């Protein structure tokens, strides 16, 4: 089967997803993409550019697979002479309906934020199948959609939500986890050393660094011994708590900043002991899964997509209910011997490796294509 994968934001996890699926699929996957920058402009204009690139290739694939950054309805309109009969699947890495907006972004106060959510909504309507990277993501989007539509002056078309619900399913994010194996150290951690805490997320407000570092300040004030590695990508503007933490925790920091290479990044994940997670929002949590795969013990909020990765009833020691309990649980983990569950957790999340998920993607996309062909046969 020939698949045209449409990614207007070819950067970060979007790029990894597109490239890695194309590499592991048994299908013939052609990626049409634009550079991963100016995300708002990509959602507005990406369909126009990708439609032009797609038509210029002169190909007629069996299936279109688009990411949520594409205005799929606009793309289909601009390519209708070729794509009218081609099934289209829409993959939601994130959505602009339930994604929290930065406090510094001017679009919400100017009432311009709704348009990006509407692009996601119209794209889901236009798609033959809608795929979400987690059950939490699917549920939160479908729950919020009627509330969003009721905010318009008339004709909210609430019945269309049921259409999207029926054709939506969960297809987890595939990850290249096996590449971490070559960086696994031969020897285990040195006994008696203080635990190494890890931050390996973006340096942005939605990851809630305020709660993370506040808990670490509390540990330091109580004389709890620990070390800290802060990885992840930072941008021109990042929460000021990072600068404050670098100063206040200077004596405990063993690494600060973006890793220079994948090997460096992987080495720190294998070296770290505890992954305290305070995110306010996460549709999947690739960085969390990567750290768990490398043997980090996660301390997670019992919400968002995390209970899909780690079973709360099986691993209650990995979850907390609120920020006060987070600080208490983290202190206990730093003071006591860590539970010996790293290998079982690693096996649990290894199901997200492309070696296991690639065939699932192939089968699901084949099913979508066959369903469209069957429908055309019945209507014809």
C-alpha positions as CSV (number, residue, x, y, z in Angstrom):
1,X,0.0,0.0,0.0
2,X,1.2,3.5,-0.8
3,X,0.8,6.1,1.9
4,X,1.3,9.9,1.7
5,X,2.3,11.1,5.2
6,X,1.5,14.8,5.5
7,X,3.5,16.7,8.2
8,X,3.5,20.5,8.1
9,X,5.5,20.7,11.3
10,X,8.6,18.5,10.7
11,X,10.3,19.0,14.1
12,X,10.7,17.3,17.4
13,X,8.4,14.4,18.2
14,X,6.4,15.1,14.9
15,X,9.5,14.5,12.8
16,X,10.6,11.5,14.8
17,X,7.1,9.9,14.4
18,X,7.0,10.5,10.6
19,X,10.5,9.4,9.9
20,X,10.5,6.4,12.2
21,X,7.2,5.1,10.9
22,X,8.2,5.6,7.3
23,X,11.4,3.6,8.1
24,X,9.8,0.6,9.8
25,X,6.5,0.3,7.8
26,X,6.0,-2.6,5.4
27,X,4.1,0.0,3.2
28,X,5.6,2.5,0.8
29,X,5.5,5.7,2.9
30,X,6.3,9.1,1.2
31,X,6.6,12.0,3.6
32,X,5.6,15.5,2.6
33,X,6.7,18.0,5.1
34,X,7.6,21.6,6.0
35,X,10.2,22.8,8.6
36,X,9.2,22.5,12.2
37,X,8.8,26.2,13.0
38,X,6.1,28.9,13.2
39,X,3.4,26.4,14.3
40,X,0.6,28.9,14.0
41,X,1.5,29.7,10.4
42,X,1.9,26.0,9.7
43,X,-1.7,25.4,10.8
44,X,-2.9,28.3,8.6
45,X,-0.8,27.9,5.5
46,X,0.7,24.4,5.7
47,X,-2.2,22.9,3.7
48,X,-1.6,25.3,0.8
49,X,2.1,24.5,0.6
50,X,1.8,20.8,1.0
51,X,-1.1,20.6,-1.5
52,X,1.2,22.2,-4.1
53,X,4.1,19.8,-3.2
54,X,1.8,16.8,-3.3
55,X,0.3,17.7,-6.7
56,X,3.7,18.4,-8.2
57,X,4.8,14.8,-7.4
58,X,2.0,13.4,-9.5
59,X,1.5,10.4,-7.3
60,X,-1.8,8.8,-6.3
61,X,-1.4,7.0,-3.0
62,X,-3.8,4.5,-1.4
63,X,-4.1,6.5,1.9
64,X,-3.3,10.0,3.3
65,X,-2.0,10.1,6.8
66,X,-2.0,13.6,8.2
67,X,-0.8,15.0,11.5
68,X,-3.0,17.4,13.6
69,X,-1.0,20.4,12.5
70,X,-2.5,20.1,9.0
71,X,-5.7,21.8,7.9
72,X,-6.9,18.6,6.4
73,X,-10.1,20.0,5.0
74,X,-8.2,22.7,3.2
75,X,-5.7,20.2,1.8
76,X,-8.4,18.0,0.5
77,X,-10.2,20.9,-1.1
78,X,-7.0,22.0,-2.9
79,X,-6.2,18.5,-4.1
80,X,-9.7,17.2,-4.8
81,X,-9.0,16.2,-8.4
82,X,-6.6,13.6,-7.1
83,X,-7.7,12.9,-3.5
84,X,-11.5,12.8,-3.8
85,X,-11.6,9.1,-3.5
86,X,-8.5,8.5,-1.3
87,X,-9.1,7.7,2.3
88,X,-7.6,10.1,4.9
89,X,-6.5,9.4,8.5
90,X,-5.8,12.2,10.9
91,X,-3.3,11.6,13.7
92,X,-3.5,13.7,16.9
93,X,-0.2,14.2,18.6
94,X,-1.8,17.1,20.4
95,X,-4.8,19.3,19.8
96,X,-5.4,23.0,20.2
97,X,-8.7,22.6,21.9
98,X,-7.4,21.3,25.2
99,X,-3.7,22.3,25.0
100,X,-3.0,24.9,27.6
101,X,-2.0,28.3,26.2
102,X,1.1,30.1,27.5
103,X,0.4,33.0,29.8
104,X,2.6,35.2,27.6
105,X,0.7,34.3,24.4
106,X,-1.5,37.2,23.2
107,X,-4.0,35.1,21.1
108,X,-6.3,34.1,23.9
109,X,-6.9,37.7,25.2
110,X,-7.4,38.8,21.6
111,X,-10.0,36.0,21.0
112,X,-7.9,34.5,18.2
113,X,-7.1,31.2,19.9
114,X,-10.4,29.4,18.9
115,X,-9.4,29.3,15.2
116,X,-6.7,26.7,15.8
117,X,-9.1,24.4,17.7
118,X,-11.6,24.8,14.9
119,X,-9.0,23.7,12.3
120,X,-8.6,20.5,14.4
121,X,-12.3,20.1,14.5
122,X,-12.9,20.6,10.8
123,X,-9.9,18.3,10.0
124,X,-11.5,15.6,12.1
125,X,-14.8,16.0,10.3
126,X,-13.0,15.7,6.9
127,X,-11.0,12.6,7.9
128,X,-12.2,9.1,7.3
129,X,-10.5,8.0,10.6
130,X,-9.2,9.9,13.6
131,X,-6.3,8.5,15.6
132,X,-5.2,9.7,19.0
133,X,-1.9,8.9,20.7
134,X,-3.6,8.0,24.0
135,X,-7.0,7.2,25.5
136,X,-6.7,10.3,27.7
137,X,-6.2,12.4,24.6
138,X,-9.2,11.0,22.8
139,X,-11.5,11.3,25.9
140,X,-10.4,14.9,26.7
141,X,-10.8,16.1,23.1
142,X,-14.3,14.5,22.6
143,X,-15.4,15.7,26.0
144,X,-14.4,19.3,25.4
145,X,-15.6,19.6,21.8
146,X,-19.4,20.1,22.6
147,X,-18.5,22.8,25.1
148,X,-16.3,24.5,22.5
149,X,-19.0,24.4,19.8
150,X,-21.7,25.8,22.1
151,X,-19.6,28.9,22.3
152,X,-20.6,29.9,18.7
153,X,-23.6,32.1,18.0
154,X,-25.8,29.5,16.2
155,X,-25.8,26.1,14.4
156,X,-23.2,24.5,16.7
157,X,-23.9,21.1,14.9
158,X,-23.4,19.1,18.1
159,X,-24.4,15.9,16.3
160,X,-21.2,16.0,14.4
161,X,-19.3,15.2,17.6
162,X,-20.9,11.7,17.4
163,X,-19.5,11.3,13.9
164,X,-16.0,12.0,15.1
165,X,-16.4,9.7,18.1
166,X,-17.5,6.8,16.0
167,X,-14.5,7.0,13.6
168,X,-11.9,7.7,16.3
169,X,-9.6,5.2,18.0
170,X,-6.4,5.1,20.0
171,X,-3.1,4.3,18.2
172,X,-0.2,5.0,20.7
173,X,2.8,7.0,19.8
174,X,5.6,4.8,18.4
175,X,9.1,5.4,19.8
176,X,12.5,4.3,18.8
177,X,13.3,2.8,22.2
178,X,15.8,0.2,21.0
179,X,18.3,2.9,20.2
180,X,18.7,3.5,24.0
181,X,20.0,-0.1,24.4
182,X,23.4,0.6,22.9
183,X,24.0,3.3,25.5
184,X,23.1,1.1,28.5
185,X,26.0,1.0,30.9
186,X,27.6,-2.3,31.7
187,X,27.7,-1.8,35.4
188,X,24.9,-0.7,37.6
189,X,24.7,2.3,39.9
190,X,27.3,2.7,42.6
191,X,25.9,1.7,46.0
192,X,25.6,4.4,48.6
193,X,25.6,7.4,46.3
194,X,22.8,10.0,46.6
195,X,19.9,9.5,44.2
196,X,20.1,11.3,40.9
197,X,16.8,13.2,40.1
198,X,16.0,13.9,36.4
199,X,14.2,16.5,34.5
200,X,14.1,15.6,30.7
201,X,11.2,17.7,29.4
202,X,10.8,21.0,27.6
203,X,11.5,24.1,29.8
204,X,8.0,25.4,29.5
205,X,5.2,26.3,31.9
206,X,2.9,23.4,31.0
207,X,5.5,21.0,32.4
208,X,5.0,22.8,35.7
209,X,8.7,23.4,36.7
210,X,7.5,25.6,39.6
211,X,6.1,22.5,41.4
212,X,9.2,20.4,40.5
213,X,11.8,22.9,41.8
214,X,9.7,23.9,44.8
215,X,9.7,20.3,46.0
216,X,13.5,20.2,45.4
217,X,14.0,23.4,47.4
218,X,12.1,21.7,50.2
219,X,14.3,18.6,50.1
220,X,17.4,20.8,50.2
221,X,16.2,22.8,53.2
222,X,15.5,19.5,55.1
223,X,19.0,18.3,54.4
224,X,18.0,15.4,52.0
225,X,20.9,14.4,49.9
226,X,20.3,14.2,46.1
227,X,21.8,15.2,42.8
228,X,20.0,16.7,39.9
229,X,20.3,16.5,36.1
230,X,18.2,19.0,34.1
231,X,18.0,18.1,30.4
232,X,15.4,19.1,27.8
233,X,15.1,21.9,25.3
234,X,14.9,25.6,26.4
235,X,13.7,28.5,24.3
236,X,14.3,32.3,24.3
237,X,11.8,32.7,27.0
238,X,11.5,30.1,29.7
239,X,10.0,30.2,33.2
240,X,12.2,32.2,35.6
241,X,12.1,29.3,38.1
242,X,14.9,27.7,36.0
243,X,17.3,30.5,36.7
244,X,16.4,30.6,40.4
245,X,16.8,26.8,40.7
246,X,20.2,26.8,39.0
247,X,21.4,29.3,41.7
248,X,19.7,27.7,44.7
249,X,20.6,24.1,43.8
250,X,24.1,24.8,42.3
251,X,25.9,22.4,44.7
252,X,23.6,19.5,43.7
253,X,23.5,20.0,39.9
254,X,25.6,17.5,37.8
255,X,24.2,18.6,34.4
256,X,22.2,21.6,33.3
257,X,20.9,22.1,29.7
258,X,20.2,20.4,26.5
259,X,22.3,17.3,25.8
260,X,24.8,17.8,23.0
261,X,24.0,14.4,21.4
262,X,21.6,11.5,21.7
263,X,24.4,9.4,23.3
264,X,24.7,12.1,26.0
265,X,21.0,12.3,26.5
266,X,20.6,8.5,26.8
267,X,23.6,8.2,29.2
268,X,21.9,10.6,31.6
269,X,18.6,8.7,31.4
270,X,20.4,5.4,32.2
271,X,22.4,7.1,35.1
272,X,19.4,8.8,36.7
273,X,17.4,7.1,39.5
274,X,14.2,9.0,39.9
275,X,12.0,10.9,37.4
276,X,9.7,13.3,39.3
277,X,7.0,14.4,36.9
278,X,4.8,17.5,37.7
279,X,3.4,18.3,34.2
280,X,0.1,20.1,34.1
281,X,-0.6,18.7,30.6
282,X,0.7,15.8,28.6
283,X,-1.2,14.1,25.8
284,X,1.3,11.1,25.8
285,X,4.6,11.8,27.5
286,X,7.4,10.5,25.3
287,X,10.1,11.8,27.5
288,X,8.6,10.0,30.5
289,X,8.4,6.7,28.6
290,X,12.0,7.1,27.5
291,X,13.2,7.6,31.0
292,X,11.2,4.6,32.3
293,X,12.6,2.4,29.6
294,X,16.1,3.4,30.8
295,X,15.4,2.3,34.3
296,X,14.3,5.5,36.0
297,X,11.7,5.1,38.7
298,X,8.8,7.5,37.8
299,X,6.9,9.6,40.3
300,X,3.8,10.6,38.4
301,X,0.5,12.5,38.9
302,X,-2.4,10.1,38.8
303,X,-4.0,11.7,35.8
304,X,-3.3,12.6,32.1
305,X,-1.9,9.8,30.0
306,X,0.5,8.4,32.7
307,X,-1.8,5.6,34.1
308,X,-1.8,4.2,30.6
309,X,2.0,3.7,30.8
310,X,2.2,2.6,34.4
311,X,-0.6,0.7,36.0
312,X,-1.5,2.5,39.3
313,X,-2.9,-0.5,41.1
314,X,0.2,-2.5,40.2
315,X,2.7,0.3,41.0
316,X,1.1,2.6,43.6
317,X,4.5,3.8,44.7
318,X,4.9,5.5,41.3
319,X,1.9,7.9,41.8
320,X,0.8,10.9,43.9
321,X,-2.4,12.8,44.3
322,X,-1.4,16.4,44.7
323,X,1.6,18.7,45.1
324,X,1.9,18.2,48.8
325,X,1.9,14.5,48.4
326,X,4.4,14.8,45.6
327,X,6.9,16.5,47.8
328,X,6.3,13.9,50.6
329,X,6.6,10.9,48.2
330,X,9.8,12.3,46.6
331,X,11.4,12.8,50.1
332,X,10.6,9.2,51.0
333,X,12.1,7.9,47.7
334,X,15.3,9.9,48.3
335,X,15.7,8.6,51.9
336,X,14.9,4.9,51.4
337,X,16.1,2.2,49.1
338,X,14.3,2.4,45.8
339,X,11.8,-0.5,45.0
340,X,13.3,-3.1,42.6
341,X,10.7,-2.7,39.8
342,X,12.8,-1.0,37.1
343,X,13.0,-4.0,34.8
344,X,9.2,-4.8,35.0
345,X,8.4,-1.1,34.3
346,X,10.9,-1.2,31.4
347,X,9.1,-4.2,29.9
348,X,5.7,-2.6,30.3
349,X,6.7,0.5,28.3
350,X,8.7,-1.4,25.7
351,X,5.3,-2.0,23.9
352,X,5.7,1.5,22.5
353,X,8.8,0.5,20.5
354,X,8.3,0.6,16.8
355,X,9.2,-3.0,16.5
356,X,5.9,-3.8,18.3
357,X,3.8,-0.8,17.2
358,X,4.9,-0.6,13.5
359,X,2.9,-3.7,12.5
360,X,-0.1,-2.3,14.4
361,X,0.1,0.9,12.5
362,X,0.3,-0.9,9.2
363,X,-2.7,-3.1,10.0
364,X,-4.8,-0.1,11.3
365,X,-4.1,2.0,8.2
366,X,-4.8,-1.0,5.9
367,X,-8.2,-1.4,7.6
368,X,-9.0,2.3,7.1
369,X,-8.1,2.1,3.4
370,X,-10.2,-1.1,3.0
371,X,-13.2,0.5,4.7
372,X,-13.2,3.4,2.3
373,X,-12.9,1.0,-0.7
374,X,-15.8,-1.1,0.6
375,X,-17.9,2.0,1.1
376,X,-17.2,3.2,-2.4
377,X,-18.1,-0.3,-3.7
378,X,-21.5,-0.2,-1.9
379,X,-22.3,3.3,-3.0
380,X,-21.3,2.6,-6.6
